[in-house]
């Protein structure tokens, strides 16, 4: 095996952990400061007293009230309910308590927390490309090595020039972050997202592109697992899974296509068209 293809040495336990419940969740790596959602705060519902049936009576009023037949009140209530005017609206009931502040005010809606911070000035006009890690750029085995896919260096260097690149993997950060440090020598990845940023859907970790905070018309995802982009298949550039074929040229072959995509205003104008060989 070519030693240049070996990116790092890991323990069996570390190698086993990320493999591969593909479709991942993630958190942004800490120097890159991705914005993760916070837990919603539920305000204590205000206790509203039940409406009373009548005012408290005293003296003669109390005596008169005690002489009123209870059966009449019950029948009268039932009769009124049956004969309610059709134009009178019935009180609405959602089945859930109204969440309000303790002072009775309705809380303001919490702003949506996206996975990515605002794009840097250098990337403001660039399309955002989400790039998978395992079986797309590298392969982790049950042995002790992480292998680099052929042409991955050339690929990442050029992609970092053309796009706002984001690493998004279903692997755990404790494995994927050190691998990305060794893999990305050019700072191509503006942010890193890991397993906890995924959505667990029907047994798969899905990368929900709508949570990135980017216009979906200017978002791409490169991933070997269709389950990872099942929410947004029209944004995907599929890539074949890679394990150990050192004559593989797929990353090199994809570069001209990404060159074309980097110049469009709307990725759907290209990705929704039939592609040669598809």
C-alpha positions as protocol buffer text, in pm:
chain_id: "A"
residue {
  index: 1
  type: UNK
  ca { x: 0 y: 0 z: 0 }
}
residue {
  index: 2
  type: UNK
  ca { x: 125 y: 349 z: -86 }
}
residue {
  index: 3
  type: UNK
  ca { x: 216 y: 518 z: 244 }
}
residue {
  index: 4
  type: UNK
  ca { x: 103 y: 857 z: 105 }
}
residue {
  index: 5
  type: UNK
  ca { x: -252 y: 728 z: 105 }
}
residue {
  index: 6
  type: UNK
  ca { x: -249 y: 670 z: 481 }
}
residue {
  index: 7
  type: UNK
  ca { x: -377 y: 980 z: 654 }
}
residue {
  index: 8
  type: UNK
  ca { x: -358 y: 875 z: 1018 }
}
residue {
  index: 9
  type: UNK
  ca { x: -342 y: 581 z: 1255 }
}
residue {
  index: 10
  type: UNK
  ca { x: -634 y: 520 z: 1488 }
}
residue {
  index: 11
  type: UNK
  ca { x: -728 y: 262 z: 1746 }
}
residue {
  index: 12
  type: UNK
  ca { x: -971 y: -17 z: 1666 }
}
residue {
  index: 13
  type: UNK
  ca { x: -1233 y: 137 z: 1895 }
}
residue {
  index: 14
  type: UNK
  ca { x: -1204 y: 479 z: 1728 }
}
residue {
  index: 15
  type: UNK
  ca { x: -1223 y: 325 z: 1384 }
}
residue {
  index: 16
  type: UNK
  ca { x: -1524 y: 118 z: 1474 }
}
residue {
  index: 17
  type: UNK
  ca { x: -1724 y: 407 z: 1619 }
}
residue {
  index: 18
  type: UNK
  ca { x: -1781 y: 617 z: 1309 }
}
residue {
  index: 19
  type: UNK
  ca { x: -1839 y: 329 z: 1068 }
}
residue {
  index: 20
  type: UNK
  ca { x: -2091 y: 405 z: 918 }
}
residue {
  index: 21
  type: UNK
  ca { x: -2443 y: 460 z: 1008 }
}
residue {
  index: 22
  type: UNK
  ca { x: -2434 y: 684 z: 712 }
}
residue {
  index: 23
  type: UNK
  ca { x: -2649 y: 984 z: 704 }
}
residue {
  index: 24
  type: UNK
  ca { x: -2488 y: 1176 z: 994 }
}
residue {
  index: 25
  type: UNK
  ca { x: -2537 y: 1418 z: 1273 }
}
residue {
  index: 26
  type: UNK
  ca { x: -2299 y: 1676 z: 1364 }
}
residue {
  index: 27
  type: UNK
  ca { x: -2185 y: 1977 z: 1550 }
}
residue {
  index: 28
  type: UNK
  ca { x: -1973 y: 2254 z: 1416 }
}
residue {
  index: 29
  type: UNK
  ca { x: -1608 y: 2233 z: 1517 }
}
residue {
  index: 30
  type: UNK
  ca { x: -1519 y: 2471 z: 1791 }
}
residue {
  index: 31
  type: UNK
  ca { x: -1281 y: 2715 z: 1639 }
}
residue {
  index: 32
  type: UNK
  ca { x: -1515 y: 2746 z: 1344 }
}
residue {
  index: 33
  type: UNK
  ca { x: -1805 y: 2832 z: 1567 }
}
residue {
  index: 34
  type: UNK
  ca { x: -2107 y: 2690 z: 1395 }
}
residue {
  index: 35
  type: UNK
  ca { x: -2439 y: 2798 z: 1537 }
}
residue {
  index: 36
  type: UNK
  ca { x: -2631 y: 2511 z: 1694 }
}
residue {
  index: 37
  type: UNK
  ca { x: -2988 y: 2523 z: 1796 }
}
residue {
  index: 38
  type: UNK
  ca { x: -3070 y: 2581 z: 2162 }
}
residue {
  index: 39
  type: UNK
  ca { x: -3337 y: 2407 z: 2361 }
}
residue {
  index: 40
  type: UNK
  ca { x: -3669 y: 2579 z: 2346 }
}
residue {
  index: 41
  type: UNK
  ca { x: -3773 y: 2736 z: 2678 }
}
residue {
  index: 42
  type: UNK
  ca { x: -4127 y: 2650 z: 2780 }
}
residue {
  index: 43
  type: UNK
  ca { x: -4292 y: 2919 z: 2986 }
}
residue {
  index: 44
  type: UNK
  ca { x: -4511 y: 2819 z: 3277 }
}
residue {
  index: 45
  type: UNK
  ca { x: -4878 y: 2835 z: 3170 }
}
residue {
  index: 46
  type: UNK
  ca { x: -5089 y: 3086 z: 3363 }
}
residue {
  index: 47
  type: UNK
  ca { x: -5349 y: 2928 z: 3586 }
}
residue {
  index: 48
  type: UNK
  ca { x: -5690 y: 3065 z: 3482 }
}
residue {
  index: 49
  type: UNK
  ca { x: -5979 y: 3011 z: 3725 }
}
residue {
  index: 50
  type: UNK
  ca { x: -6279 y: 2826 z: 3589 }
}
residue {
  index: 51
  type: UNK
  ca { x: -6582 y: 3047 z: 3518 }
}
residue {
  index: 52
  type: UNK
  ca { x: -6827 y: 3055 z: 3807 }
}
residue {
  index: 53
  type: UNK
  ca { x: -7195 y: 2970 z: 3772 }
}
residue {
  index: 54
  type: UNK
  ca { x: -7315 y: 3264 z: 3982 }
}
residue {
  index: 55
  type: UNK
  ca { x: -7211 y: 3532 z: 4230 }
}
residue {
  index: 56
  type: UNK
  ca { x: -7196 y: 3442 z: 4601 }
}
residue {
  index: 57
  type: UNK
  ca { x: -7531 y: 3523 z: 4766 }
}
residue {
  index: 58
  type: UNK
  ca { x: -7602 y: 3654 z: 5116 }
}
residue {
  index: 59
  type: UNK
  ca { x: -7918 y: 3719 z: 5320 }
}
residue {
  index: 60
  type: UNK
  ca { x: -8240 y: 3688 z: 5120 }
}
residue {
  index: 61
  type: UNK
  ca { x: -8051 y: 3632 z: 4801 }
}
residue {
  index: 62
  type: UNK
  ca { x: -7874 y: 3335 z: 4956 }
}
residue {
  index: 63
  type: UNK
  ca { x: -8204 y: 3195 z: 5080 }
}
residue {
  index: 64
  type: UNK
  ca { x: -8372 y: 3240 z: 4745 }
}
residue {
  index: 65
  type: UNK
  ca { x: -8081 y: 3077 z: 4570 }
}
residue {
  index: 66
  type: UNK
  ca { x: -8100 y: 2776 z: 4801 }
}
residue {
  index: 67
  type: UNK
  ca { x: -8468 y: 2728 z: 4712 }
}
residue {
  index: 68
  type: UNK
  ca { x: -8397 y: 2714 z: 4337 }
}
residue {
  index: 69
  type: UNK
  ca { x: -8436 y: 2354 z: 4212 }
}
residue {
  index: 70
  type: UNK
  ca { x: -8103 y: 2213 z: 4103 }
}
residue {
  index: 71
  type: UNK
  ca { x: -8268 y: 1997 z: 3839 }
}
residue {
  index: 72
  type: UNK
  ca { x: -8401 y: 2308 z: 3666 }
}
residue {
  index: 73
  type: UNK
  ca { x: -8053 y: 2456 z: 3645 }
}
residue {
  index: 74
  type: UNK
  ca { x: -7916 y: 2137 z: 3493 }
}
residue {
  index: 75
  type: UNK
  ca { x: -8198 y: 2102 z: 3242 }
}
residue {
  index: 76
  type: UNK
  ca { x: -8176 y: 2469 z: 3159 }
}
residue {
  index: 77
  type: UNK
  ca { x: -7803 y: 2436 z: 3086 }
}
residue {
  index: 78
  type: UNK
  ca { x: -7859 y: 2137 z: 2861 }
}
residue {
  index: 79
  type: UNK
  ca { x: -8146 y: 2307 z: 2683 }
}
residue {
  index: 80
  type: UNK
  ca { x: -7937 y: 2619 z: 2622 }
}
residue {
  index: 81
  type: UNK
  ca { x: -7654 y: 2416 z: 2477 }
}
residue {
  index: 82
  type: UNK
  ca { x: -7887 y: 2233 z: 2236 }
}
residue {
  index: 83
  type: UNK
  ca { x: -8064 y: 2552 z: 2131 }
}
residue {
  index: 84
  type: UNK
  ca { x: -7752 y: 2766 z: 2089 }
}
residue {
  index: 85
  type: UNK
  ca { x: -7786 y: 3016 z: 1808 }
}
residue {
  index: 86
  type: UNK
  ca { x: -7608 y: 2886 z: 1496 }
}
residue {
  index: 87
  type: UNK
  ca { x: -7436 y: 3221 z: 1459 }
}
residue {
  index: 88
  type: UNK
  ca { x: -7273 y: 3197 z: 1803 }
}
residue {
  index: 89
  type: UNK
  ca { x: -6924 y: 3052 z: 1788 }
}
residue {
  index: 90
  type: UNK
  ca { x: -6838 y: 2768 z: 2022 }
}
residue {
  index: 91
  type: UNK
  ca { x: -6531 y: 2828 z: 2234 }
}
residue {
  index: 92
  type: UNK
  ca { x: -6215 y: 2694 z: 2071 }
}
residue {
  index: 93
  type: UNK
  ca { x: -6010 y: 2433 z: 2252 }
}
residue {
  index: 94
  type: UNK
  ca { x: -5680 y: 2309 z: 2116 }
}
residue {
  index: 95
  type: UNK
  ca { x: -5632 y: 2040 z: 2377 }
}
residue {
  index: 96
  type: UNK
  ca { x: -5301 y: 2197 z: 2488 }
}
residue {
  index: 97
  type: UNK
  ca { x: -5231 y: 2468 z: 2746 }
}
residue {
  index: 98
  type: UNK
  ca { x: -5152 y: 2816 z: 2619 }
}
residue {
  index: 99
  type: UNK
  ca { x: -4788 y: 2893 z: 2687 }
}
residue {
  index: 100
  type: UNK
  ca { x: -4759 y: 3248 z: 2814 }
}
residue {
  index: 101
  type: UNK
  ca { x: -4527 y: 3441 z: 3039 }
}
residue {
  index: 102
  type: UNK
  ca { x: -4598 y: 3460 z: 3410 }
}
residue {
  index: 103
  type: UNK
  ca { x: -4720 y: 3818 z: 3369 }
}
residue {
  index: 104
  type: UNK
  ca { x: -4971 y: 3704 z: 3109 }
}
residue {
  index: 105
  type: UNK
  ca { x: -4780 y: 3826 z: 2805 }
}
residue {
  index: 106
  type: UNK
  ca { x: -4744 y: 3604 z: 2498 }
}
residue {
  index: 107
  type: UNK
  ca { x: -4373 y: 3524 z: 2448 }
}
residue {
  index: 108
  type: UNK
  ca { x: -4198 y: 3641 z: 2134 }
}
residue {
  index: 109
  type: UNK
  ca { x: -4105 y: 3373 z: 1882 }
}
residue {
  index: 110
  type: UNK
  ca { x: -3749 y: 3249 z: 1926 }
}
residue {
  index: 111
  type: UNK
  ca { x: -3537 y: 3321 z: 1615 }
}
residue {
  index: 112
  type: UNK
  ca { x: -3441 y: 3015 z: 1412 }
}
residue {
  index: 113
  type: UNK
  ca { x: -3095 y: 2888 z: 1503 }
}
residue {
  index: 114
  type: UNK
  ca { x: -2910 y: 2764 z: 1194 }
}
residue {
  index: 115
  type: UNK
  ca { x: -2619 y: 2521 z: 1188 }
}
residue {
  index: 116
  type: UNK
  ca { x: -2385 y: 2765 z: 1014 }
}
residue {
  index: 117
  type: UNK
  ca { x: -2292 y: 3122 z: 1099 }
}
residue {
  index: 118
  type: UNK
  ca { x: -2323 y: 3392 z: 835 }
}
residue {
  index: 119
  type: UNK
  ca { x: -2093 y: 3342 z: 541 }
}
residue {
  index: 120
  type: UNK
  ca { x: -1763 y: 3526 z: 555 }
}
residue {
  index: 121
  type: UNK
  ca { x: -1707 y: 3816 z: 316 }
}
residue {
  index: 122
  type: UNK
  ca { x: -1479 y: 3603 z: 97 }
}
residue {
  index: 123
  type: UNK
  ca { x: -1761 y: 3346 z: 55 }
}
residue {
  index: 124
  type: UNK
  ca { x: -2064 y: 3575 z: 35 }
}
residue {
  index: 125
  type: UNK
  ca { x: -2107 y: 3521 z: -341 }
}
residue {
  index: 126
  type: UNK
  ca { x: -2009 y: 3154 z: -344 }
}
residue {
  index: 127
  type: UNK
  ca { x: -2229 y: 2848 z: -351 }
}
residue {
  index: 128
  type: UNK
  ca { x: -2218 y: 2638 z: -34 }
}
residue {
  index: 129
  type: UNK
  ca { x: -2102 y: 2278 z: -87 }
}
residue {
  index: 130
  type: UNK
  ca { x: -2161 y: 2018 z: 184 }
}
residue {
  index: 131
  type: UNK
  ca { x: -1899 y: 1742 z: 157 }
}
residue {
  index: 132
  type: UNK
  ca { x: -1919 y: 1403 z: 324 }
}
residue {
  index: 133
  type: UNK
  ca { x: -1614 y: 1233 z: 479 }
}
residue {
  index: 134
  type: UNK
  ca { x: -1627 y: 852 z: 505 }
}
residue {
  index: 135
  type: UNK
  ca { x: -1638 y: 659 z: 178 }
}
residue {
  index: 136
  type: UNK
  ca { x: -1641 y: 995 z: -5 }
}
residue {
  index: 137
  type: UNK
  ca { x: -1300 y: 1144 z: 81 }
}
residue {
  index: 138
  type: UNK
  ca { x: -1148 y: 870 z: 299 }
}
residue {
  index: 139
  type: UNK
  ca { x: -1214 y: 518 z: 421 }
}
residue {
  index: 140
  type: UNK
  ca { x: -1179 y: 396 z: 780 }
}
residue {
  index: 141
  type: UNK
  ca { x: -1130 y: 25 z: 831 }
}
residue {
  index: 142
  type: UNK
  ca { x: -1155 y: -198 z: 1136 }
}
residue {
  index: 143
  type: UNK
  ca { x: -778 y: -210 z: 1125 }
}
residue {
  index: 144
  type: UNK
  ca { x: -574 y: 93 z: 1222 }
}
residue {
  index: 145
  type: UNK
  ca { x: -560 y: 319 z: 921 }
}
residue {
  index: 146
  type: UNK
  ca { x: -766 y: 589 z: 752 }
}
residue {
  index: 147
  type: UNK
  ca { x: -698 y: 585 z: 379 }
}
residue {
  index: 148
  type: UNK
  ca { x: -720 y: 891 z: 155 }
}
residue {
  index: 149
  type: UNK
  ca { x: -911 y: 860 z: -170 }
}
residue {
  index: 150
  type: UNK
  ca { x: -696 y: 920 z: -479 }
}
residue {
  index: 151
  type: UNK
  ca { x: -688 y: 1286 z: -596 }
}
residue {
  index: 152
  type: UNK
  ca { x: -845 y: 1408 z: -270 }
}
residue {
  index: 153
  type: UNK
  ca { x: -572 y: 1670 z: -219 }
}
residue {
  index: 154
  type: UNK
  ca { x: -621 y: 1822 z: -561 }
}
residue {
  index: 155
  type: UNK
  ca { x: -997 y: 1805 z: -518 }
}
residue {
  index: 156
  type: UNK
  ca { x: -1014 y: 1982 z: -181 }
}
residue {
  index: 157
  type: UNK
  ca { x: -770 y: 2253 z: -280 }
}
residue {
  index: 158
  type: UNK
  ca { x: -974 y: 2346 z: -588 }
}
residue {
  index: 159
  type: UNK
  ca { x: -1311 y: 2314 z: -414 }
}
residue {
  index: 160
  type: UNK
  ca { x: -1193 y: 2553 z: -143 }
}
residue {
  index: 161
  type: UNK
  ca { x: -1119 y: 2810 z: -412 }
}
residue {
  index: 162
  type: UNK
  ca { x: -1454 y: 2772 z: -588 }
}
residue {
  index: 163
  type: UNK
  ca { x: -1703 y: 2726 z: -303 }
}
residue {
  index: 164
  type: UNK
  ca { x: -1789 y: 2778 z: 60 }
}
residue {
  index: 165
  type: UNK
  ca { x: -1708 y: 2420 z: 165 }
}
residue {
  index: 166
  type: UNK
  ca { x: -1859 y: 2259 z: 475 }
}
residue {
  index: 167
  type: UNK
  ca { x: -1760 y: 1917 z: 608 }
}
residue {
  index: 168
  type: UNK
  ca { x: -2078 y: 1734 z: 714 }
}
residue {
  index: 169
  type: UNK
  ca { x: -2036 y: 1380 z: 842 }
}
residue {
  index: 170
  type: UNK
  ca { x: -2242 y: 1129 z: 1033 }
}
residue {
  index: 171
  type: UNK
  ca { x: -1932 y: 1032 z: 1225 }
}
residue {
  index: 172
  type: UNK
  ca { x: -1854 y: 1145 z: 1577 }
}
residue {
  index: 173
  type: UNK
  ca { x: -1645 y: 1458 z: 1620 }
}
residue {
  index: 174
  type: UNK
  ca { x: -1382 y: 1280 z: 1829 }
}
residue {
  index: 175
  type: UNK
  ca { x: -1295 y: 1075 z: 1520 }
}
residue {
  index: 176
  type: UNK
  ca { x: -1378 y: 1307 z: 1230 }
}
residue {
  index: 177
  type: UNK
  ca { x: -1226 y: 1630 z: 1361 }
}
residue {
  index: 178
  type: UNK
  ca { x: -865 y: 1499 z: 1387 }
}
residue {
  index: 179
  type: UNK
  ca { x: -899 y: 1331 z: 1047 }
}
residue {
  index: 180
  type: UNK
  ca { x: -1019 y: 1657 z: 893 }
}
residue {
  index: 181
  type: UNK
  ca { x: -725 y: 1841 z: 1052 }
}
residue {
  index: 182
  type: UNK
  ca { x: -483 y: 1612 z: 872 }
}
residue {
  index: 183
  type: UNK
  ca { x: -683 y: 1595 z: 550 }
}
residue {
  index: 184
  type: UNK
  ca { x: -759 y: 1964 z: 491 }
}
residue {
  index: 185
  type: UNK
  ca { x: -421 y: 2131 z: 447 }
}
residue {
  index: 186
  type: UNK
  ca { x: -563 y: 2434 z: 268 }
}
residue {
  index: 187
  type: UNK
  ca { x: -846 y: 2538 z: 501 }
}
residue {
  index: 188
  type: UNK
  ca { x: -1107 y: 2440 z: 243 }
}
residue {
  index: 189
  type: UNK
  ca { x: -1365 y: 2359 z: 512 }
}
residue {
  index: 190
  type: UNK
  ca { x: -1514 y: 2680 z: 650 }
}
residue {
  index: 191
  type: UNK
  ca { x: -1711 y: 2479 z: 908 }
}
residue {
  index: 192
  type: UNK
  ca { x: -1742 y: 2120 z: 1027 }
}
residue {
  index: 193
  type: UNK
  ca { x: -2066 y: 1949 z: 1122 }
}
residue {
  index: 194
  type: UNK
  ca { x: -2086 y: 1610 z: 1289 }
}
residue {
  index: 195
  type: UNK
  ca { x: -2340 y: 1348 z: 1392 }
}
residue {
  index: 196
  type: UNK
  ca { x: -2535 y: 1564 z: 1636 }
}
residue {
  index: 197
  type: UNK
  ca { x: -2623 y: 1810 z: 1357 }
}
residue {
  index: 198
  type: UNK
  ca { x: -2802 y: 1539 z: 1158 }
}
residue {
  index: 199
  type: UNK
  ca { x: -3168 y: 1443 z: 1176 }
}
residue {
  index: 200
  type: UNK
  ca { x: -3233 y: 1080 z: 1267 }
}
residue {
  index: 201
  type: UNK
  ca { x: -3501 y: 971 z: 1019 }
}
residue {
  index: 202
  type: UNK
  ca { x: -3618 y: 613 z: 959 }
}
residue {
  index: 203
  type: UNK
  ca { x: -3298 y: 462 z: 1088 }
}
residue {
  index: 204
  type: UNK
  ca { x: -3063 y: 696 z: 900 }
}
residue {
  index: 205
  type: UNK
  ca { x: -2872 y: 1011 z: 985 }
}
residue {
  index: 206
  type: UNK
  ca { x: -3000 y: 1269 z: 736 }
}
residue {
  index: 207
  type: UNK
  ca { x: -2824 y: 1595 z: 656 }
}
residue {
  index: 208
  type: UNK
  ca { x: -3109 y: 1846 z: 647 }
}
residue {
  index: 209
  type: UNK
  ca { x: -2979 y: 2120 z: 419 }
}
residue {
  index: 210
  type: UNK
  ca { x: -3263 y: 2354 z: 516 }
}
residue {
  index: 211
  type: UNK
  ca { x: -3104 y: 2390 z: 861 }
}
residue {
  index: 212
  type: UNK
  ca { x: -2777 y: 2531 z: 727 }
}
residue {
  index: 213
  type: UNK
  ca { x: -2899 y: 2889 z: 694 }
}
residue {
  index: 214
  type: UNK
  ca { x: -2822 y: 2912 z: 323 }
}
residue {
  index: 215
  type: UNK
  ca { x: -3044 y: 2963 z: 18 }
}
residue {
  index: 216
  type: UNK
  ca { x: -3117 y: 2610 z: -107 }
}
residue {
  index: 217
  type: UNK
  ca { x: -3085 y: 2731 z: -465 }
}
residue {
  index: 218
  type: UNK
  ca { x: -2718 y: 2783 z: -385 }
}
residue {
  index: 219
  type: UNK
  ca { x: -2643 y: 2467 z: -185 }
}
residue {
  index: 220
  type: UNK
  ca { x: -2486 y: 2142 z: -309 }
}
residue {
  index: 221
  type: UNK
  ca { x: -2413 y: 1816 z: -128 }
}
residue {
  index: 222
  type: UNK
  ca { x: -2149 y: 1562 z: -231 }
}
residue {
  index: 223
  type: UNK
  ca { x: -2218 y: 1228 z: -61 }
}
residue {
  index: 224
  type: UNK
  ca { x: -2198 y: 858 z: -141 }
}
residue {
  index: 225
  type: UNK
  ca { x: -2514 y: 774 z: 55 }
}
residue {
  index: 226
  type: UNK
  ca { x: -2854 y: 875 z: -92 }
}
residue {
  index: 227
  type: UNK
  ca { x: -3006 y: 835 z: 256 }
}
residue {
  index: 228
  type: UNK
  ca { x: -2796 y: 1130 z: 371 }
}
residue {
  index: 229
  type: UNK
  ca { x: -2968 y: 1373 z: 134 }
}
residue {
  index: 230
  type: UNK
  ca { x: -3312 y: 1215 z: 114 }
}
residue {
  index: 231
  type: UNK
  ca { x: -3473 y: 1547 z: 214 }
}
residue {
  index: 232
  type: UNK
  ca { x: -3305 y: 1735 z: -73 }
}
residue {
  index: 233
  type: UNK
  ca { x: -3221 y: 1497 z: -360 }
}
residue {
  index: 234
  type: UNK
  ca { x: -3225 y: 1781 z: -613 }
}
residue {
  index: 235
  type: UNK
  ca { x: -2925 y: 1940 z: -440 }
}
residue {
  index: 236
  type: UNK
  ca { x: -2709 y: 1629 z: -456 }
}
residue {
  index: 237
  type: UNK
  ca { x: -2406 y: 1541 z: -664 }
}
residue {
  index: 238
  type: UNK
  ca { x: -2380 y: 1164 z: -604 }
}
residue {
  index: 239
  type: UNK
  ca { x: -2041 y: 1000 z: -575 }
}
residue {
  index: 240
  type: UNK
  ca { x: -1954 y: 630 z: -573 }
}
residue {
  index: 241
  type: UNK
  ca { x: -1851 y: 480 z: -240 }
}
residue {
  index: 242
  type: UNK
  ca { x: -1477 y: 434 z: -208 }
}
residue {
  index: 243
  type: UNK
  ca { x: -1294 y: 180 z: 5 }
}
residue {
  index: 244
  type: UNK
  ca { x: -944 y: 95 z: -119 }
}
residue {
  index: 245
  type: UNK
  ca { x: -926 y: 115 z: -499 }
}
residue {
  index: 246
  type: UNK
  ca { x: -612 y: 321 z: -551 }
}
residue {
  index: 247
  type: UNK
  ca { x: -682 y: 360 z: -926 }
}
residue {
  index: 248
  type: UNK
  ca { x: -1009 y: 545 z: -858 }
}
residue {
  index: 249
  type: UNK
  ca { x: -1041 y: 878 z: -1044 }
}
residue {
  index: 250
  type: UNK
  ca { x: -1389 y: 995 z: -947 }
}
residue {
  index: 251
  type: UNK
  ca { x: -1290 y: 1306 z: -749 }
}
residue {
  index: 252
  type: UNK
  ca { x: -1065 y: 1414 z: -1035 }
}
residue {
  index: 253
  type: UNK
  ca { x: -1341 y: 1349 z: -1289 }
}
residue {
  index: 254
  type: UNK
  ca { x: -1595 y: 1554 z: -1092 }
}
residue {
  index: 255
  type: UNK
  ca { x: -1389 y: 1874 z: -1092 }
}
residue {
  index: 256
  type: UNK
  ca { x: -1501 y: 1999 z: -1437 }
}
residue {
  index: 257
  type: UNK
  ca { x: -1864 y: 1953 z: -1336 }
}
residue {
  index: 258
  type: UNK
  ca { x: -1810 y: 2151 z: -1015 }
}
residue {
  index: 259
  type: UNK
  ca { x: -1632 y: 2420 z: -1215 }
}
residue {
  index: 260
  type: UNK
  ca { x: -1953 y: 2457 z: -1416 }
}
residue {
  index: 261
  type: UNK
  ca { x: -2174 y: 2461 z: -1105 }
}
residue {
  index: 262
  type: UNK
  ca { x: -1965 y: 2731 z: -940 }
}
residue {
  index: 263
  type: UNK
  ca { x: -2074 y: 2978 z: -1210 }
}
residue {
  index: 264
  type: UNK
  ca { x: -2454 y: 2931 z: -1194 }
}
residue {
  index: 265
  type: UNK
  ca { x: -2700 y: 3141 z: -996 }
}
residue {
  index: 266
  type: UNK
  ca { x: -2935 y: 2851 z: -924 }
}
residue {
  index: 267
  type: UNK
  ca { x: -2800 y: 2495 z: -882 }
}
residue {
  index: 268
  type: UNK
  ca { x: -3139 y: 2349 z: -976 }
}
residue {
  index: 269
  type: UNK
  ca { x: -3095 y: 2484 z: -1330 }
}
residue {
  index: 270
  type: UNK
  ca { x: -2820 y: 2222 z: -1371 }
}
residue {
  index: 271
  type: UNK
  ca { x: -2898 y: 1947 z: -1122 }
}
residue {
  index: 272
  type: UNK
  ca { x: -3260 y: 1901 z: -1230 }
}
residue {
  index: 273
  type: UNK
  ca { x: -3151 y: 1836 z: -1589 }
}
residue {
  index: 274
  type: UNK
  ca { x: -3073 y: 1482 z: -1706 }
}
residue {
  index: 275
  type: UNK
  ca { x: -2701 y: 1413 z: -1687 }
}
residue {
  index: 276
  type: UNK
  ca { x: -2503 y: 1211 z: -1936 }
}
residue {
  index: 277
  type: UNK
  ca { x: -2487 y: 847 z: -1833 }
}
residue {
  index: 278
  type: UNK
  ca { x: -2765 y: 886 z: -1573 }
}
